[in-house]
Amino acid sequence: MKFLNLLLLATFFVAPAFAAEHEHGDAALAQAFIREIQSVNAAYSHNHKSVFFQNLAKGQHPRATVVTCSDSRVHTNMLDKTPEGDLFMVRNIGNQLATAEGSVEYGVNHLGSSLLLIIGHSRCGAIAAASGDYSSLEPSIKNELDTIHIDKGVANIDGVKTNVNNQVARALKLFDSKVNQGHLLVVGAVYDFANDTKQGAGKLNVINVNGVTDAAGMSELLSAKRAGGEHHEHP
């Protein structure tokens, strides 16, 4: 009965949220915004010396491959002051590997990222949808939600954490040899702009390191003194 009540409550909140996301845009707003984008870009190109762009043109060697949600509230400025050439960004709904495995493999296997960072976030619409009834959505969206494996009716922040842990587990299987040889660290985190975890609004909370989820174990794995790439299966 408790589960049913939770499911009904989740459905009540999920449906209006996804209805709002299907509102029509405004061409006039788009025209004004593209002019703003051009202005910002002009200032950006002016403020950087030519050598900056020359270095970018030589190639990329990102320290991290980052898998995060397409949500417009989640961006690199909360991770890195100078993300150019530093972060290989992979974005999709629900920050998942299943719908972007090729991009992730490219970042890790071909660009040589030492860190695979998987970031979920508070108030995630994909998690809200996946934990409710999304049968009326477009087929392509349903296909992406089908690969998010969380319980129906789960609280959003709990679903976000579960999904991040699931993605870390998938990554550990995909890159098992690199992790075990110490060539790759897989980290799962939650960007909590809503302060749902009560750890501070806007904080990036690390919740999983190579499959380890307890604070002491994660701290040990993140310590610069620790050698090797040992990882543990997430329970």
Backbone as CSV, one residue per row, in Angstrom:
resi,resn,N_x,N_y,N_z,CA_x,CA_y,CA_z,C_x,C_y,C_z
1,MET,0.834,-1.202,0.000,0.000,0.000,0.000,0.874,1.259,0.000
2,LYS,1.971,1.211,0.802,2.884,2.337,0.867,3.516,2.593,-0.495
3,PHE,3.905,1.495,-1.166,4.512,1.630,-2.494,3.533,2.228,-3.483
4,LEU,2.263,1.797,-3.414,1.238,2.313,-4.314,1.048,3.809,-4.113
5,ASN,1.017,4.236,-2.849,0.860,5.657,-2.557,2.029,6.470,-3.107
6,LEU,3.234,5.924,-2.945,4.423,6.599,-3.473,4.369,6.692,-4.985
7,LEU,3.916,5.608,-5.627,3.825,5.580,-7.081,2.831,6.611,-7.580
8,LEU,1.688,6.697,-6.913,0.676,7.677,-7.306,1.193,9.093,-7.106
9,LEU,1.933,9.306,-6.006,2.493,10.623,-5.728,3.518,11.000,-6.786
10,ALA,4.354,10.029,-7.165,5.373,10.288,-8.187,4.724,10.627,-9.518
11,THR,3.679,9.886,-9.866,2.980,10.128,-11.128,2.381,11.523,-11.152
12,PHE,1.864,11.960,-10.001,1.250,13.274,-9.893,2.252,14.391,-10.191
13,PHE,3.496,14.215,-9.693,4.515,15.238,-9.897,5.202,15.113,-11.245
14,VAL,5.352,13.890,-11.756,6.084,13.681,-12.996,5.321,14.199,-14.198
15,ALA,4.025,13.917,-14.276,3.251,14.275,-15.460,3.273,15.769,-15.766
16,PRO,3.022,16.657,-14.766,3.065,18.083,-15.073,4.450,18.535,-15.506
17,ALA,5.497,17.964,-14.912,6.863,18.369,-15.243,7.164,18.080,-16.700
18,PHE,6.802,16.901,-17.167,7.078,16.565,-18.565,6.140,17.283,-19.509
19,ALA,4.950,17.635,-19.066,4.054,18.430,-19.905,4.650,19.807,-20.141
20,ALA,5.254,20.390,-19.090,5.859,21.714,-19.213,7.031,21.697,-20.178
21,GLU,7.775,20.580,-20.213,8.928,20.486,-21.089,8.522,20.412,-22.562
22,HIS,7.264,20.154,-22.842,6.797,20.051,-24.222,6.160,21.348,-24.714
23,GLU,6.302,22.455,-23.974,5.756,23.725,-24.414,6.503,24.209,-25.658
24,HIS,5.820,24.985,-26.475,6.420,25.501,-27.696,7.437,26.585,-27.387
25,GLY,8.454,26.695,-28.256,9.428,27.762,-28.131,8.911,29.043,-28.766
26,ASP,9.806,30.021,-28.880,9.427,31.329,-29.402,10.540,31.775,-30.355
27,ALA,10.222,31.930,-31.641,11.224,32.299,-32.642,11.852,33.650,-32.344
28,ALA,11.059,34.598,-31.845,11.594,35.920,-31.521,12.618,35.823,-30.395
29,LEU,12.322,34.977,-29.413,13.257,34.751,-28.316,14.549,34.124,-28.845
30,ALA,14.400,33.188,-29.768,15.565,32.532,-30.362,16.438,33.530,-31.119
31,GLN,15.809,34.449,-31.862,16.554,35.453,-32.618,17.352,36.361,-31.688
32,ALA,16.737,36.741,-30.585,17.430,37.596,-29.620,18.570,36.840,-28.958
33,PHE,18.343,35.561,-28.691,19.351,34.779,-27.985,20.552,34.482,-28.868
34,ILE,20.324,34.222,-30.157,21.471,33.947,-31.021,22.331,35.194,-31.165
35,ARG,21.720,36.374,-31.139,22.501,37.614,-31.166,23.326,37.744,-29.886
36,GLU,22.731,37.356,-28.770,23.459,37.376,-27.496,24.627,36.392,-27.517
37,ILE,24.378,35.218,-28.077,25.425,34.205,-28.187,26.584,34.716,-29.036
38,GLN,26.262,35.359,-30.148,27.296,35.906,-31.012,28.115,36.985,-30.312
39,SER,27.431,37.787,-29.506,28.114,38.846,-28.767,29.050,38.263,-27.714
40,VAL,28.572,37.261,-27.000,29.398,36.606,-25.986,30.596,35.931,-26.635
41,ASN,30.367,35.292,-27.777,31.460,34.620,-28.478,32.505,35.624,-28.978
42,ALA,32.047,36.765,-29.446,32.971,37.794,-29.913,33.874,38.256,-28.772
43,ALA,33.278,38.441,-27.599,34.066,38.848,-26.432,35.031,37.738,-26.022
44,TYR,34.569,36.490,-26.099,35.399,35.335,-25.734,36.615,35.237,-26.649
45,SER,36.387,35.330,-27.942,37.504,35.230,-28.898,38.447,36.416,-28.764
46,HIS,37.917,37.586,-28.434,38.744,38.782,-28.270,39.612,38.688,-27.015
47,ASN,39.063,38.113,-25.957,39.759,38.074,-24.666,40.826,36.992,-24.584
48,HIS,40.814,36.050,-25.504,41.832,34.998,-25.520,42.868,35.311,-26.601
49,LYS,44.119,35.122,-26.254,45.187,35.363,-27.215,45.185,34.280,-28.284
50,SER,45.756,34.602,-29.437,45.747,33.662,-30.558,46.425,32.342,-30.210
51,VAL,47.426,32.395,-29.325,48.130,31.165,-28.951,47.189,30.178,-28.268
52,PHE,46.164,30.686,-27.587,45.178,29.824,-26.923,44.482,28.940,-27.949
53,PHE,44.043,29.536,-29.036,43.344,28.778,-30.076,44.310,27.933,-30.898
54,GLN,45.545,28.389,-31.047,46.554,27.595,-31.732,46.816,26.291,-30.987
55,ASN,46.858,26.380,-29.662,47.063,25.175,-28.849,45.877,24.226,-28.955
56,LEU,44.667,24.783,-28.994,43.481,23.942,-29.152,43.489,23.229,-30.496
57,ALA,43.975,23.901,-31.512,43.971,23.334,-32.863,44.941,22.159,-33.002
58,LYS,45.885,22.052,-32.095,46.882,20.985,-32.176,46.305,19.612,-31.825
59,GLY,45.197,19.583,-31.092,44.602,18.314,-30.682,44.108,18.402,-29.250
60,GLN,43.572,17.289,-28.767,43.034,17.284,-27.412,43.567,16.118,-26.600
61,HIS,43.810,16.395,-25.330,44.262,15.380,-24.383,43.529,15.609,-23.056
62,PRO,42.217,15.412,-23.060,41.422,15.722,-21.861,41.781,14.835,-20.671
63,ARG,41.933,15.461,-19.530,42.227,14.702,-18.319,41.040,13.860,-17.879
64,ALA,39.835,14.319,-18.224,38.638,13.603,-17.785,37.633,13.454,-18.907
65,THR,37.002,12.285,-18.970,35.801,12.090,-19.758,34.644,12.205,-18.780
66,VAL,33.733,13.106,-19.058,32.635,13.383,-18.130,31.311,12.992,-18.769
67,VAL,30.579,12.110,-18.095,29.242,11.719,-18.540,28.246,12.403,-17.612
68,THR,27.491,13.321,-18.164,26.529,14.022,-17.329,25.221,14.210,-18.084
69,CYS,24.242,14.753,-17.400,22.910,14.900,-17.970,22.848,16.084,-18.921
70,SER,21.926,16.030,-19.864,21.715,17.136,-20.802,21.049,18.333,-20.143
71,ASP,20.612,18.188,-18.921,19.897,19.243,-18.202,20.648,20.573,-18.296
72,SER,19.931,21.635,-18.632,20.558,22.939,-18.852,21.136,23.558,-17.590
73,ARG,20.790,22.995,-16.428,21.310,23.526,-15.169,22.658,22.918,-14.790
74,VAL,23.117,21.957,-15.584,24.357,21.244,-15.277,25.400,21.581,-16.336
75,HIS,26.435,22.338,-15.950,27.439,22.748,-16.928,28.848,22.738,-16.342
76,THR,29.825,22.882,-17.237,31.218,22.705,-16.849,31.737,23.777,-15.903
77,ASN,31.071,24.924,-15.827,31.579,25.990,-14.966,31.522,25.640,-13.490
78,MET,30.821,24.564,-13.136,30.830,24.141,-11.732,31.899,23.082,-11.498
79,LEU,32.638,22.727,-12.569,33.674,21.702,-12.462,35.076,22.239,-12.724
80,ASP,35.193,23.129,-13.701,36.495,23.471,-14.224,36.469,24.907,-14.737
81,LYS,37.388,25.738,-14.259,37.442,27.130,-14.705,37.886,27.237,-16.155
82,THR,38.684,26.289,-16.607,39.170,26.293,-17.989,38.935,24.910,-18.598
83,PRO,37.702,24.601,-18.993,37.359,23.259,-19.465,37.853,22.937,-20.867
84,GLU,38.247,23.960,-21.634,38.671,23.736,-23.020,39.886,22.806,-23.065
85,GLY,39.735,21.688,-23.752,40.818,20.725,-23.857,41.023,19.887,-22.620
86,ASP,40.245,20.132,-21.592,40.421,19.453,-20.304,39.334,18.421,-20.037
87,LEU,38.108,18.730,-20.484,36.970,17.856,-20.229,36.366,17.376,-21.544
88,PHE,36.313,16.071,-21.726,35.621,15.489,-22.883,34.198,15.202,-22.421
89,MET,33.258,16.037,-22.860,31.913,16.004,-22.324,30.988,15.096,-23.131
90,VAL,30.290,14.224,-22.421,29.289,13.342,-23.014,27.986,13.608,-22.268
91,ARG,26.987,14.115,-22.965,25.739,14.499,-22.305,24.560,13.756,-22.919
92,ASN,23.679,13.283,-22.059,22.432,12.666,-22.506,21.446,12.696,-21.349
93,ILE,20.204,12.346,-21.603,19.241,12.347,-20.508,19.538,11.168,-19.581
94,GLY,19.741,11.477,-18.315,19.991,10.438,-17.332,21.450,10.066,-17.167
95,ASN,22.384,10.864,-17.751,23.828,10.633,-17.597,24.181,9.151,-17.591
96,GLN,23.903,8.506,-18.720,24.071,7.064,-18.789,25.029,6.625,-19.884
97,LEU,25.605,5.446,-19.712,26.535,4.895,-20.687,25.814,4.191,-21.826
98,ALA,24.681,3.585,-21.556,24.013,2.730,-22.547,23.733,3.455,-23.849
99,THR,23.389,4.734,-23.787,23.041,5.483,-24.989,24.209,6.300,-25.528
100,ALA,25.391,6.148,-24.922,26.547,6.942,-25.364,27.859,6.182,-25.200
101,GLU,27.786,4.859,-25.283,28.964,4.048,-24.992,30.124,4.340,-25.935
102,GLY,29.832,4.570,-27.208,30.897,4.858,-28.164,31.644,6.134,-27.815
103,SER,30.914,7.171,-27.429,31.543,8.436,-27.049,32.422,8.262,-25.816
104,VAL,31.923,7.502,-24.854,32.688,7.271,-23.622,33.950,6.467,-23.926
105,GLU,33.813,5.433,-24.746,34.976,4.633,-25.113,36.002,5.470,-25.863
106,TYR,35.539,6.380,-26.692,36.469,7.238,-27.420,37.276,8.102,-26.442
107,GLY,36.586,8.673,-25.462,37.270,9.518,-24.493,38.297,8.766,-23.671
108,VAL,37.949,7.553,-23.269,38.836,6.763,-22.409,39.911,6.049,-23.227
109,ASN,39.503,5.352,-24.289,40.430,4.498,-25.029,41.289,5.244,-26.040
110,HIS,40.754,6.295,-26.645,41.477,6.961,-27.718,42.048,8.314,-27.328
111,LEU,41.373,9.019,-26.428,41.904,10.299,-25.965,42.709,10.146,-24.682
112,GLY,42.596,8.987,-24.054,43.444,8.683,-22.902,43.077,9.379,-21.615
113,SER,41.806,9.674,-21.407,41.394,10.284,-20.134,41.742,9.376,-18.967
114,SER,42.276,9.959,-17.914,42.623,9.188,-16.715,41.455,9.082,-15.748
115,LEU,40.490,9.969,-15.926,39.318,10.007,-15.052,38.052,9.888,-15.876
116,LEU,37.182,8.971,-15.472,35.828,8.894,-16.015,34.903,9.347,-14.908
117,LEU,34.324,10.508,-15.077,33.474,11.120,-14.064,32.024,11.085,-14.516
118,ILE,31.183,10.411,-13.744,29.758,10.273,-14.065,28.976,11.126,-13.080
119,ILE,28.239,12.093,-13.593,27.571,13.065,-12.724,26.064,13.041,-12.912
120,GLY,25.354,12.707,-11.842,23.911,12.875,-11.797,23.603,14.200,-11.118
121,HIS,22.351,14.569,-11.039,22.027,15.852,-10.411,20.650,15.824,-9.767
122,SER,20.455,16.710,-8.824,19.169,16.810,-8.135,18.082,17.289,-9.086
123,ARG,16.844,16.904,-8.761,15.653,17.283,-9.526,15.778,16.865,-11.000
124,CYS,16.277,15.673,-11.229,16.507,15.182,-12.593,15.196,14.734,-13.239
125,GLY,14.871,15.326,-14.385,13.638,14.978,-15.083,13.651,13.567,-15.632
126,ALA,14.824,13.103,-16.088,14.916,11.745,-16.618,14.646,10.718,-15.526
127,ILE,15.167,10.972,-14.350,14.936,10.067,-13.221,13.476,10.118,-12.799
128,ALA,12.899,11.311,-12.789,11.477,11.444,-12.449,10.620,10.649,-13.424
129,ALA,10.965,10.730,-14.710,10.195,10.007,-15.717,10.400,8.503,-15.601
130,ALA,11.652,8.083,-15.443,11.962,6.651,-15.378,11.341,5.979,-14.165
131,SER,11.106,6.744,-13.115,10.507,6.176,-11.903,8.983,6.220,-11.941
132,GLY,8.427,6.743,-13.017,6.970,6.811,-13.161,6.509,6.151,-14.448
133,ASP,5.396,6.616,-14.981,4.832,6.067,-16.221,5.184,7.010,-17.371
134,TYR,6.066,6.565,-18.254,6.470,7.405,-19.378,6.006,6.820,-20.718
135,SER,4.981,6.000,-20.664,4.511,5.295,-21.861,3.959,6.229,-22.942
136,SER,3.574,7.451,-22.586,2.989,8.366,-23.567,4.031,9.237,-24.262
137,LEU,5.296,9.115,-23.877,6.336,9.944,-24.468,6.755,9.420,-25.844
138,GLU,7.522,10.205,-26.567,7.990,9.820,-27.892,8.835,8.550,-27.818
139,PRO,8.771,7.697,-28.839,9.514,6.436,-28.830,11.007,6.600,-28.573
140,SER,11.618,7.610,-29.155,13.054,7.801,-28.977,13.396,8.150,-27.532
141,ILE,12.527,8.918,-26.896,12.752,9.254,-25.485,12.532,8.019,-24.615
142,LYS,11.486,7.252,-24.935,11.236,6.022,-24.178,12.415,5.063,-24.274
143,ASN,13.036,4.984,-25.441,14.190,4.091,-25.608,15.329,4.468,-24.673
144,GLU,15.527,5.766,-24.470,16.588,6.202,-23.570,16.215,6.009,-22.110
145,LEU,14.958,6.188,-21.793,14.517,5.979,-20.415,14.506,4.496,-20.046
146,ASP,14.316,3.630,-21.041,14.281,2.184,-20.786,15.587,1.659,-20.219
147,THR,16.676,2.350,-20.469,17.979,1.879,-20.006,18.385,2.469,-18.661
148,ILE,17.465,3.206,-18.041,17.681,3.702,-16.677,16.938,2.759,-15.732
149,HIS,17.670,2.040,-14.929,17.074,0.989,-14.098,16.980,1.425,-12.631
150,ILE,15.829,1.984,-12.306,15.546,2.388,-10.929,14.133,1.938,-10.578
151,ASP,13.822,1.914,-9.288,12.500,1.486,-8.835,11.442,2.538,-9.167
152,LYS,10.242,2.071,-9.419,9.120,2.976,-9.624,8.752,3.638,-8.296
153,GLY,8.425,4.924,-8.347,7.989,5.632,-7.159,9.093,6.043,-6.216
154,VAL,10.351,5.843,-6.597,11.461,6.189,-5.718,11.610,7.706,-5.631
155,ALA,12.051,8.199,-4.482,12.311,9.631,-4.341,13.382,10.034,-5.346
156,ASN,13.260,11.230,-5.910,14.127,11.623,-7.014,15.604,11.533,-6.674
157,ILE,16.019,12.071,-5.540,17.441,12.080,-5.205,17.964,10.659,-4.980
158,ASP,17.097,9.780,-4.454,17.507,8.378,-4.276,17.655,7.687,-5.628
159,GLY,16.763,7.999,-6.540,16.872,7.446,-7.889,18.113,7.951,-8.604
160,VAL,18.446,9.220,-8.384,19.649,9.806,-8.970,20.886,9.053,-8.489
161,LYS,20.956,8.804,-7.182,22.109,8.091,-6.619,22.193,6.666,-7.151
162,THR,21.059,5.986,-7.187,21.038,4.613,-7.699,21.519,4.569,-9.142
163,ASN,21.036,5.516,-9.933,21.429,5.551,-11.336,22.925,5.805,-11.493
164,VAL,23.477,6.714,-10.705,24.918,6.973,-10.767,25.697,5.711,-10.415
165,ASN,25.275,5.024,-9.359,25.956,3.784,-8.971,25.843,2.720,-10.061
166,ASN,24.692,2.663,-10.713,24.511,1.711,-11.815,25.451,2.030,-12.974
167,GLN,25.620,3.306,-13.254,26.495,3.704,-14.356,27.959,3.423,-14.037
168,VAL,28.341,3.622,-12.799,29.709,3.297,-12.382,29.950,1.795,-12.535
169,ALA,28.976,0.996,-12.110,29.106,-0.461,-12.224,29.271,-0.878,-13.680
170,ARG,28.512,-0.252,-14.569,28.622,-0.563,-15.994,29.998,-0.162,-16.533
171,ALA,30.463,1.001,-16.110,31.775,1.475,-16.561,32.891,0.566,-16.081
172,LEU,32.774,0.052,-14.868,33.805,-0.829,-14.323,33.896,-2.130,-15.116
173,LYS,32.779,-2.599,-15.602,32.795,-3.801,-16.447,33.402,-3.485,-17.809
174,LEU,33.070,-2.321,-18.340,33.532,-1.933,-19.664,35.038,-1.665,-19.687
175,PHE,35.540,-1.058,-18.608,36.957,-0.664,-18.559,37.707,-1.390,-17.441
176,ASP,37.341,-2.627,-17.210,37.883,-3.395,-16.092,39.412,-3.419,-16.085
177,SER,40.017,-3.712,-17.221,41.478,-3.847,-17.255,42.167,-2.514,-16.989
178,LYS,41.638,-1.434,-17.526,42.242,-0.112,-17.311,42.166,0.297,-15.842
179,VAL,41.044,-0.014,-15.210,40.891,0.326,-13.790,41.845,-0.504,-12.940
180,ASN,41.894,-1.805,-13.204,42.742,-2.695,-12.412,44.230,-2.410,-12.595
181,GLN,44.592,-1.886,-13.751,45.994,-1.567,-14.011,46.372,-0.161,-13.538
182,GLY,45.388,0.553,-13.000,45.671,1.883,-12.478,45.711,2.970,-13.528
183,HIS,45.172,2.703,-14.712,45.177,3.694,-15.789,43.915,4.561,-15.790
184,LEU,42.900,4.145,-15.049,41.628,4.867,-15.068,40.973,4.830,-13.702
185,LEU,40.449,5.974,-13.299,39.658,6.080,-12.077,38.226,6.402,-12.494
186,VAL,37.274,5.628,-11.981,35.859,5.858,-12.286,35.181,6.444,-11.054
187,VAL,34.654,7.626,-11.190,34.044,8.328,-10.057,32.598,8.686,-10.380
188,GLY,31.709,8.400,-9.440,30.312,8.789,-9.563,30.010,9.910,-8.586
189,ALA,29.282,10.927,-9.038,28.999,12.081,-8.185,27.608,12.626,-8.469
190,VAL,27.115,13.427,-7.536,25.810,14.075,-7.686,25.995,15.574,-7.500
191,TYR,25.619,16.332,-8.520,25.625,17.789,-8.434,24.280,18.205,-7.846
192,ASP,24.304,18.695,-6.618,23.066,18.913,-5.871,22.753,20.403,-5.739
193,PHE,22.245,21.003,-6.827,21.915,22.429,-6.766,20.684,22.705,-5.912
194,ALA,19.893,21.665,-5.633,18.680,21.845,-4.822,18.911,21.544,-3.351
195,ASN,20.135,21.141,-2.997,20.483,20.774,-1.629,19.575,19.675,-1.073
196,ASP,19.220,18.719,-1.918,18.373,17.610,-1.482,19.106,16.662,-0.542
197,THR,20.432,16.648,-0.605,21.210,15.771,0.284,21.636,16.487,1.556
198,LYS,21.296,17.762,1.666,21.636,18.584,2.836,23.141,18.673,3.057
199,GLN,23.885,18.661,1.977,25.341,18.804,2.053,25.802,20.178,1.569
200,GLY,24.839,21.009,1.167,25.176,22.329,0.667,24.723,22.504,-0.773
201,ALA,23.972,23.556,-1.039,23.462,23.797,-2.393,24.610,24.057,-3.360
202,GLY,24.561,23.390,-4.508,25.576,23.581,-5.532,26.801,22.709,-5.372
203,LYS,26.817,21.870,-4.359,27.999,21.047,-4.107,28.000,19.800,-4.990
204,LEU,29.186,19.421,-5.449,29.374,18.170,-6.170,29.768,17.105,-5.154
205,ASN,28.843,16.194,-4.876,29.063,15.171,-3.860,29.516,13.868,-4.504
206,VAL,30.733,13.444,-4.210,31.238,12.170,-4.700,30.598,11.049,-3.890
207,ILE,29.970,10.085,-4.580,29.273,9.006,-3.876,29.807,7.622,-4.232
208,ASN,30.715,7.560,-5.207,31.200,6.253,-5.653,32.567,6.422,-6.308
209,VAL,33.528,5.643,-5.852,34.858,5.652,-6.461,35.243,4.211,-6.773
210,ASN,35.323,3.879,-8.042,35.650,2.509,-8.465,34.770,1.450,-7.807
211,GLY,33.504,1.795,-7.569,32.572,0.843,-6.986,32.497,0.893,-5.475
212,VAL,33.348,1.663,-4.842,33.342,1.809,-3.377,32.456,2.995,-3.016
213,THR,31.553,2.799,-2.066,30.596,3.845,-1.731,30.673,4.340,-0.294
214,ASP,31.469,3.705,0.557,31.590,4.193,1.930,32.640,5.295,1.974
215,ALA,32.458,6.257,2.891,33.299,7.452,2.938,34.777,7.126,3.130
216,ALA,35.069,6.216,4.046,36.467,5.874,4.327,37.124,5.224,3.112
217,GLY,36.397,4.311,2.476,36.931,3.621,1.314,37.168,4.568,0.151
218,MET,36.223,5.495,-0.062,36.389,6.464,-1.147,37.572,7.380,-0.875
219,SER,37.712,7.808,0.369,38.817,8.677,0.731,40.150,8.000,0.477
220,GLU,40.229,6.718,0.796,41.460,5.967,0.580,41.786,5.866,-0.911
221,LEU,40.754,5.593,-1.725,40.973,5.463,-3.161,41.373,6.785,-3.815
222,LEU,40.892,7.889,-3.239,41.198,9.198,-3.792,42.506,9.769,-3.271
223,SER,43.087,9.089,-2.306,44.349,9.547,-1.732,45.467,9.403,-2.749
224,ALA,46.287,10.435,-2.851,47.411,10.409,-3.791,48.454,9.378,-3.392
225,LYS,48.424,8.925,-2.129,49.411,7.970,-1.639,49.079,6.547,-2.048
226,ARG,47.799,6.328,-2.456,47.384,4.970,-2.783,47.852,4.591,-4.180
227,ALA,48.472,3.439,-4.311,48.943,2.972,-5.606,47.998,1.925,-6.144
228,GLY,48.049,1.710,-7.481,47.238,0.656,-8.076,45.839,1.113,-8.407
229,GLY,45.084,0.236,-9.050,43.740,0.596,-9.499,42.683,-0.359,-9.020
230,GLU,42.846,-0.886,-7.820,41.913,-1.865,-7.289,40.500,-1.288,-7.255
231,HIS,39.536,-2.104,-7.640,38.154,-1.683,-7.519,37.329,-2.821,-6.958
232,HIS,36.176,-2.454,-6.440,35.284,-3.417,-5.808,33.931,-3.381,-6.482
233,GLU,33.264,-4.494,-6.523,31.915,-4.523,-7.064,30.981,-3.801,-6.120
234,HIS,30.105,-2.986,-6.699,29.106,-2.305,-5.879,28.053,-3.326,-5.432
235,PRO,27.725,-3.334,-4.136,26.754,-4.323,-3.644,25.377,-4.130,-4.269
